[in-house]
Amino acid sequence: MDFFVSPSIRIPFRKSFAFRDEVNDVRDKYNELSESPNHEHLEVWADQVELQVTQRQTFAAELRKFLSLLEDKRVEERRQRLASRRNEIKERLLALGWEEDDIESSPYIHERAKEWDKLVETPEDPSPLTDRIWKNLYAKLRPLLKASRQERLEYQSLQMQARRRECLDKFLKMIKNQERPLLKVKLRQPDSQALRRFNRPRVQHDVFPFVQDALDWPFIQALNERNLTIEEFRRELEQHRNKIEIHISKWQNKTRRFLVDLVWKEDTEPSDLLDPPKNMDRDAYAGLSDNQKVLLRADSLFYPEKAAGLATIRPYSYDEALRIISPSYRLYPNDPWDMKYYSEPESPELDSIHQHARAQEVARHLLKDLGKSNASFLEINQFLYTCQRCHDKEPMYWTEIIEHYLQQKHSFTRIKKQASALAQQGIIYRNVHAPGNKPMIRPCKPKKPVQANVWRCNLCAKKPMSLYVIAPKPNLYRHLLEVHAVPKHRLDLHYRISSSRLFWTDCDIRYIYWQEEGDELDKDNEEIEADNGPEQEREDKDVKSMDGEESSEGDDMAS
């Protein structure tokens, strides 16, 4: 007979187990009876052992149940004693002037919470509170309660400040939404349903203070120091609205001057700061200040400091630049203790906005090309534009087409430095984007986009140019002729199938916006209101971010 002997006191995974001495006794008896010629004795003995085991298991089950009930009763009695003791401690503390919030310890101060649990929640001996026990216990609880109260009040103060900031932000937005927009553009509805998403009414508002700036105003600081409730704070804002509007006006004047000083110098300032469209009264913008007119110009362009390390930088209008530097808020927590990991953003610095001089230079060339040198950003940005100098015919918004010219200018400046290497390979690379007599851009009215296969320029792919130029065949043929002076192009020598087509992917597919000949936009079909009523809802602008590199002036050809 084989037996498994457990090497430890732990209950083995097998269902049957016994003490070692019992196992030895059973094994000896079994060996003795199995050697006897009378097997009836073995069977009788086996039946007796089985009966004993069954009885033992039955008794063990009853005993286990009884002991479990005793343990449950003991645990319940201890739980009741702890609850009774905890409630008595709470009542005594409240009677001494402590608040319920003081009794709740911070979940983030582990040592304090651990000490509180040891004294109140899970003491080793939850004995009834006698006067002597309470005196000793309170001496240990008092410093914990004082620290908890002080920390809670600090976090509640921070939470209330966040709530007042939120209230102030809503109040400022209400005032902002009630201001008249500086410009409001409304295009005539196009015939095509597909075009209506490009031609929607847009507005441009005056600069407006951030809520962080308003928090620094002495009047608002004084209100915060009074530790008002939200309702009291809101009433104070309403009662002192005139004072707030004076602060807003001062901030607007200061900010306008700062931004205008960035983009305009006295020797470059034009005689006409802002021209309305030709179909409008010349005095349409008479209600605007000179600084407002300068900021509204299509060539008043900026960039935020966070983009300064990029190669070419997307230009932005003044309102978009301010929007980018404005901080975003996380929702403040409802639990004061969670304020430990919450912080309010700092007030943005106007110094983080810079003049985009290169973009301004490009914009002035493009505006001159359009015949609208003094047009507003809003007017110009109502259309999509296509480049008239290269293969890229994708419709772009105003800042995108400017960035396109900046990128091409940067690429040519870089390639020009390698002119000798290109000459050895017999490659010409012309600067087709340089200002000149040829049209640079034109407004487009894109039709429904269709898919077309694209091909890659082999010459641009060569070092040191290393450009990825792909286009449909007609556009690529024009690129080879005008950029590389290749009138007779050959497959595989001058261009090739896009490598992605070899693997049957969609990387060689591009959306081409076809435009019929003679389908140019009427440049004077805008309807612009310069003095509009209050806006109930603002329409967010579409901003497509793209990183690129700025460049310096270059010659017209590198060969």
C-alpha positions in Angstrom: 0.0 0.0 0.0 1.5 3.4 -1.1 0.9 6.6 0.9 1.7 10.2 0.1 3.5 11.9 3.0 3.2 15.7 3.1 6.6 17.4 3.7 5.0 20.2 5.8 2.2 21.0 8.1 0.2 22.6 5.3 -2.9 20.8 4.1 -1.8 19.1 0.8 -3.7 19.6 -2.4 -4.9 16.0 -2.4 -8.2 15.4 -0.8 -7.0 12.6 1.5 -4.5 13.4 4.3 -3.6 12.1 7.7 -1.0 12.4 10.5 2.2 10.5 10.0 1.7 8.2 13.0 -1.8 7.2 11.9 -0.5 6.5 8.4 2.2 4.2 9.8 -0.3 2.3 12.0 -2.7 1.8 9.1 0.1 0.6 6.9 1.5 -1.9 9.5 -2.0 -3.3 10.1 -2.7 -3.5 6.4 0.6 -5.4 5.8 -0.2 -7.7 8.7 -3.7 -8.6 7.5 -2.7 -8.8 3.9 -0.2 -11.6 4.7 -2.9 -13.6 6.5 -4.5 -16.5 4.5 -7.9 -15.4 5.8 -8.8 -12.3 3.7 -12.1 -11.9 5.6 -10.2 -10.3 8.5 -8.8 -7.7 6.1 -12.2 -6.9 4.7 -13.8 -6.5 8.1 -10.9 -4.3 9.2 -11.2 -2.2 6.0 -14.9 -1.7 6.6 -14.3 -0.7 10.2 -11.6 1.8 9.1 -13.9 3.3 6.5 -16.7 3.7 9.0 -14.3 5.4 11.4 -13.2 7.8 8.7 -16.8 8.6 7.7 -17.7 9.3 11.3 -14.6 11.5 11.8 -15.4 13.5 8.7 -19.0 14.0 9.8 -17.9 15.1 13.2 -15.2 17.4 11.7 -17.8 19.0 9.5 -20.0 19.8 12.5 -17.1 21.0 14.5 -15.9 23.2 11.6 -19.4 24.7 11.3 -19.6 25.3 15.1 -16.2 26.9 15.2 -17.0 29.1 12.2 -20.2 30.3 13.9 -18.2 31.1 17.0 -15.6 33.1 14.9 -18.4 35.0 13.1 -20.0 35.9 16.4 -16.6 37.0 17.8 -16.0 39.1 14.7 -19.5 40.7 14.8 -19.1 41.5 18.5 -15.7 43.1 17.8 -17.2 45.1 14.9 -20.1 46.3 17.1 -17.6 47.3 19.9 -15.5 49.2 17.3 -18.6 50.9 15.9 -19.8 51.8 19.3 -16.4 53.1 20.3 -16.0 55.0 17.1 -19.4 56.7 17.5 -18.6 57.6 21.1 -15.3 59.1 20.0 -17.1 61.1 17.3 -19.7 62.4 19.8 -17.1 63.5 22.2 -15.1 65.3 19.5 -18.2 67.1 18.2 -19.0 68.1 21.8 -15.5 69.6 22.1 -16.1 71.8 19.0 -14.6 69.8 16.3 -16.4 69.4 12.9 -17.2 66.3 11.1 -14.9 67.3 8.2 -12.1 67.6 10.8 -12.6 63.9 11.8 -12.1 62.8 8.2 -8.4 62.4 7.7 -6.6 63.2 4.4 -6.3 60.0 2.3 -2.9 61.4 0.9 -1.1 61.8 4.3 -0.5 58.1 4.9 1.3 58.4 8.2 -1.5 60.5 9.7 -4.2 58.2 8.3 -2.3 55.2 9.6 -2.1 56.7 13.1 -5.8 57.6 13.0 -6.8 54.1 12.0 -4.6 52.6 14.8 -6.3 54.8 17.4 -9.9 55.0 16.2 -10.7 52.6 13.3 -8.9 49.4 14.2 -7.3 49.5 17.7 -5.9 46.3 19.1 -8.1 46.6 22.2 -11.5 48.4 21.5 -12.2 48.7 25.2 -15.1 51.0 26.4 -14.0 54.6 26.8 -13.5 55.4 30.4 -12.5 58.9 31.5 -8.9 57.8 31.9 -8.8 56.1 28.5 -10.4 59.1 26.8 -8.0 61.5 28.3 -5.0 59.6 27.0 -6.7 59.0 23.6 -7.6 62.6 23.1 -4.1 63.8 23.8 -3.0 61.6 20.8 -6.0 62.6 18.5 -5.8 66.4 19.1 -2.6 67.0 17.0 -4.0 64.8 14.2 -7.3 66.8 14.2 -5.5 70.1 14.1 -3.3 69.1 11.2 -6.3 67.7 9.3 -8.4 70.8 9.9 -5.6 73.2 8.8 -4.9 71.2 5.6 -8.6 70.8 4.8 -9.3 74.6 5.2 -6.3 75.3 2.8 -7.7 72.9 0.2 -11.2 74.2 0.6 -9.9 77.7 0.1 -8.1 76.6 -3.1 -11.3 74.9 -4.3 -13.4 78.0 -3.6 -10.8 80.1 -5.5 -11.1 77.7 -8.5 -14.9 78.0 -8.3 -14.7 81.8 -8.2 -12.3 81.8 -11.1 -14.8 79.7 -13.1 -17.6 82.2 -12.2 -15.4 85.1 -13.3 -14.6 83.3 -16.5 -18.2 82.8 -17.3 -18.9 86.5 -16.5 -16.1 87.7 -18.8 -17.4 85.4 -21.6 -20.8 86.9 -21.2 -19.4 90.4 -21.6 -17.3 89.3 -24.6 -20.3 87.7 -26.3 -22.2 90.9 -25.9 -19.5 93.0 -27.6 -19.9 93.9 -31.3 -17.5 92.0 -33.5 -14.9 94.1 -35.3 -15.7 92.4 -38.6 -18.4 90.0 -39.8 -18.1 88.3 -43.2 -21.1 86.7 -44.9 -20.6 85.3 -48.3 -23.5 84.8 -50.7 -24.8 81.2 -50.6 -23.1 79.1 -53.3 -25.2 77.1 -55.7 -23.4 73.8 -54.9 -24.2 72.0 -51.6 -20.6 70.7 -51.6 -19.2 74.2 -51.4 -21.3 75.5 -48.5 -19.0 74.2 -45.9 -16.2 76.5 -47.3 -18.4 79.6 -47.4 -19.9 80.1 -44.0 -20.3 83.4 -42.0 -17.3 84.2 -39.8 -16.6 86.9 -37.4 -13.4 88.5 -35.9 -13.6 90.0 -32.4 -11.4 92.4 -30.6 -8.7 91.2 -28.2 -10.1 90.3 -24.8 -8.4 89.6 -21.5 -7.8 86.1 -20.2 -9.4 85.2 -16.9 -5.9 84.9 -15.4 -5.3 88.6 -16.2 -8.6 89.5 -14.6 -7.6 87.6 -11.4 -4.7 90.0 -11.1 -6.8 93.1 -11.1 -6.8 94.7 -7.6 -10.6 94.8 -7.5 -10.9 91.1 -8.2 -8.1 90.3 -5.7 -10.0 92.2 -3.0 -13.1 90.2 -3.7 -11.1 86.9 -3.5 -9.6 88.0 -0.1 -13.1 88.4 1.3 -13.7 84.7 0.8 -17.1 85.2 -0.7 -19.5 82.4 -1.6 -20.1 81.9 -5.3 -23.5 83.6 -5.2 -22.0 86.5 -3.3 -19.1 86.7 -5.7 -21.5 86.7 -8.7 -23.6 89.5 -7.2 -20.4 91.6 -6.6 -19.4 91.1 -10.3 -22.8 92.3 -11.5 -22.8 95.3 -9.2 -19.3 96.4 -10.3 -19.7 95.6 -14.0 -18.7 99.2 -15.0 -15.4 98.9 -13.1 -14.7 95.5 -14.8 -15.4 97.0 -18.2 -12.9 99.8 -17.5 -10.3 97.2 -16.7 -11.2 95.3 -19.9 -10.8 98.4 -22.0 -7.4 99.2 -20.5 -6.2 95.6 -21.1 -7.5 95.8 -24.7 -5.7 99.1 -25.4 -2.5 97.8 -23.9 -2.6 94.5 -25.8 -3.5 96.1 -29.1 -0.5 98.5 -28.8 1.8 95.6 -28.0 0.7 93.5 -31.0 0.7 96.5 -33.4 4.2 97.4 -32.3 5.3 93.9 -33.3 4.0 93.9 -36.9 4.1 97.6 -38.0 6.8 100.2 -38.0 6.3 103.9 -38.8 8.3 103.7 -42.0 6.3 100.7 -43.3 2.8 101.7 -42.3 0.6 102.2 -45.4 -1.5 105.3 -45.9 -4.7 103.1 -46.0 -4.7 100.7 -43.1 -7.6 98.6 -44.1 -9.6 98.6 -47.3 -13.2 97.2 -47.5 -14.1 95.2 -50.6 -14.8 97.1 -53.7 -18.6 96.7 -53.5 -18.7 98.4 -50.1 -18.6 102.0 -48.8 -15.1 103.3 -48.2 -16.2 104.4 -44.7 -17.4 101.0 -43.7 -14.5 100.6 -41.2 -14.7 104.2 -39.9 -15.7 103.0 -36.5 -12.5 101.0 -36.0 -9.4 102.4 -34.4 -6.1 102.5 -36.3 -4.7 99.7 -34.1 -7.8 97.6 -34.7 -7.4 98.1 -38.4 -3.8 97.1 -38.3 -4.6 93.9 -36.5 -7.4 93.0 -38.9 -5.1 93.2 -41.9 -4.4 90.0 -43.8 -0.6 90.5 -43.6 -0.6 91.1 -39.8 0.7 87.7 -38.8 2.2 86.2 -35.7 3.5 83.0 -34.2 3.5 81.7 -30.6 6.8 81.0 -28.8 6.0 77.3 -28.4 6.4 76.9 -32.2 9.7 78.9 -32.4 11.9 75.8 -32.6 10.2 74.4 -35.7 11.7 74.7 -39.2 8.9 76.6 -40.9 6.2 78.1 -38.6 2.5 78.4 -39.4 1.5 82.0 -39.3 -1.6 83.1 -37.3 -3.8 86.0 -37.0 -3.8 88.0 -33.8 -6.9 86.3 -32.4 -5.6 82.8 -33.2 -2.2 83.5 -31.7 -3.9 84.7 -28.5 -6.1 81.6 -28.4 -3.1 79.3 -28.7 -1.2 80.9 -25.7 -4.4 80.9 -23.6 -4.1 78.1 -21.0 -6.7 75.4 -20.7 -8.2 74.4 -17.4 -8.8 70.9 -15.9 -12.0 70.4 -14.0 -11.3 71.1 -10.4 -12.0 68.2 -8.0 -15.2 68.0 -5.9 -13.3 66.5 -3.0 -11.2 69.2 -1.2 -8.5 66.6 -0.5 -8.0 66.1 -4.2 -6.9 69.7 -4.5 -3.5 68.5 -3.4 -2.8 67.4 -7.0 -4.6 70.3 -8.7 -3.1 73.6 -9.8 -4.4 76.6 -11.7 -2.5 77.6 -14.8 -0.5 80.8 -14.7 -1.4 83.9 -16.7 -0.1 83.7 -20.3 2.7 86.2 -21.2 2.1 88.4 -24.3 5.8 88.2 -24.8 5.3 84.7 -26.0 3.7 86.0 -29.2 6.2 87.2 -31.9 6.0 88.9 -35.3 6.1 86.4 -38.2 8.2 88.7 -40.5 8.8 86.1 -43.2 5.2 85.2 -43.4 4.3 88.9 -43.6 6.6 89.4 -46.5 5.1 86.5 -48.4 1.6 87.7 -47.5 2.2 91.1 -49.0 3.4 89.6 -52.3 0.3 87.3 -52.4 -2.0 90.2 -51.5 -0.5 92.3 -54.2 -0.9 89.4 -56.6 -4.6 89.3 -55.7 -4.9 93.1 -56.0 -5.9 93.5 -52.4 -2.9 94.9 -50.6 -4.8 96.3 -47.7 -7.6 93.7 -47.3 -8.6 92.2 -44.0 -7.6 88.7 -42.9 -11.2 87.8 -42.6 -12.1 88.8 -46.1 -9.1 87.0 -47.6 -9.5 83.9 -45.5 -13.0 83.3 -46.8 -11.7 81.6 -49.9 -9.5 78.6 -50.6 -6.5 79.2 -52.8 -4.4 77.1 -55.2 -0.8 77.8 -56.0 -0.2 78.9 -59.6 3.5 78.2 -59.6 3.9 74.5 -58.9 2.3 71.0 -59.1 0.5 71.2 -55.8 -3.1 72.1 -56.6 -4.7 71.3 -53.2 -7.0 74.1 -52.1 -5.6 75.9 -49.0 -6.7 78.5 -46.6 -4.9 81.8 -46.4 -2.3 80.9 -43.8 -1.8 77.5 -45.4 -1.0 79.0 -48.8 1.5 81.4 -47.0 3.1 78.4 -45.3 3.3 76.6 -48.6 5.3 79.5 -50.1 7.5 79.6 -46.9 8.2 75.9 -47.2 9.1 76.1 -50.9 11.3 79.1 -50.2 13.1 77.2 -47.4 13.6 74.1 -49.7 15.1 76.3 -52.5 17.5 78.0 -50.0 18.7 74.7 -48.8 19.1 73.2 -52.3 20.9 76.4 -53.6 23.7 75.7 -51.2 24.3 72.4 -53.0 24.3 74.0 -56.5 27.7 72.5 -57.4 26.6 68.9 -56.5 23.5 69.4 -58.7 25.5 70.7 -61.6 27.7 67.6 -61.6 24.5 65.5 -62.0 23.2 67.8 -64.7 20.1 68.7 -62.6 18.5 72.1 -62.7 16.2 73.3 -59.8 14.4 76.6 -60.4 12.7 78.7 -57.8 9.3 78.8 -59.4 7.8 80.4 -56.3 9.9 83.6 -56.5 7.8 86.8 -56.8 7.5 88.0 -60.4 5.0 88.9 -63.1 3.4 85.5 -63.2 0.3 84.9 -61.0 1.1 83.4 -57.7 -2.2 82.2 -56.3 -5.9 82.4 -57.2 -9.1 81.8 -55.4 -10.6 78.4 -56.3 -14.0 77.0 -56.2 -13.3 73.2 -55.8 -15.6 70.7 -57.3 -16.3 67.3 -55.9 -12.9 65.6 -55.1 -12.0 62.6 -57.2 -9.2 60.1 -56.8 -6.2 59.9 -59.1 -3.0 57.9 -59.3 0.2 59.9 -58.6 3.7 59.6 -59.8 7.0 60.6 -58.2 9.7 62.9 -59.5 13.0 61.0 -59.7 15.1 64.2 -59.9 13.7 65.7 -56.7 14.3 62.3 -55.0 18.1 62.5 -55.6 20.5 63.8 -53.1 21.1 66.5 -52.0 17.5 67.6 -52.7 15.8 64.6 -51.2 12.3 65.9 -51.8 9.2 63.8 -52.0 7.3 65.3 -54.9 4.3 63.3 -56.1 1.5 64.4 -58.4 -0.8 63.2 -61.2 0.9 63.0 -64.5 -0.2 66.4 -66.0 1.0 68.2 -62.9 4.2 66.2 -62.7 5.0 66.9 -66.4 4.6 70.6 -65.7 6.8 70.3 -62.6 9.6 68.6 -64.7 9.4 71.4 -67.3 9.2 74.5 -65.1 11.4 73.3 -62.2 13.9 71.0 -63.9 13.8 72.4 -67.4 13.0 68.9 -68.8 10.6 69.3 -71.8 10.9 65.7 -72.9 10.3 63.5 -69.9 11.0 59.7 -69.8 9.5 57.2 -67.5 12.0 55.8 -64.9 14.6 58.4 -65.8 12.7 61.5 -64.8 9.7 60.0 -62.9 8.5 56.7 -61.8 5.5 54.8 -60.4 5.0 55.6 -56.8 6.7 52.8 -54.8 3.5 52.3 -52.8 1.7 51.1 -55.9 3.9 48.0 -56.0 2.3 46.8 -52.8 -1.3 47.7 -53.8 -1.8 50.2 -51.0 -3.7 53.5 -51.1 -0.6 55.6 -50.5 -0.4 56.6 -54.2 -4.0 57.9 -54.2 -4.6 61.6 -53.8 -7.8 63.7 -53.8 -7.7 66.1 -56.7 -10.0 69.1 -56.7 -10.9 69.6 -60.3 -11.9 73.1 -61.4 -13.3 73.9 -64.8 -11.8 76.6 -66.9 -13.4 80.0 -66.4 -14.8 78.8 -63.0 -12.9 81.5 -61.1 -14.5 83.2 -58.1 -15.8 86.7 -58.4 -13.4 88.6 -56.2 -16.1 91.2 -55.2 -18.9 88.9 -54.2 -18.4 89.4 -50.4 -20.9 91.0 -48.1 -19.1 92.4 -45.1 -20.7 94.1 -42.1 -18.3 96.2 -40.1 -20.7 97.1 -37.3 -22.6 94.1 -36.1 -25.0 93.3 -33.3 -24.1 91.1 -30.3 -23.2 87.6 -31.1 -25.2 84.9 -29.3 -23.0 82.0 -30.3 -19.5 82.1 -31.7 -18.4 79.9 -34.6 -15.1 78.2 -34.1 -12.5 78.6 -36.8 -11.0 75.7 -38.6 -7.2 75.6 -37.9 -5.1 73.0 -39.5 -1.7 72.7 -37.8 1.3 71.9 -39.9 4.9 72.1 -39.0 7.5 73.3 -41.4 10.6 75.5 -41.7 11.3 79.1 -42.3 13.8 80.1 -44.9 15.8 83.1 -46.2 15.9 84.8 -49.5 17.3 82.9 -52.5 18.0 83.3 -56.2 15.7 82.2 -58.9 17.7 79.1 -60.0 20.2 76.6 -58.6 21.9 74.4 -61.1 
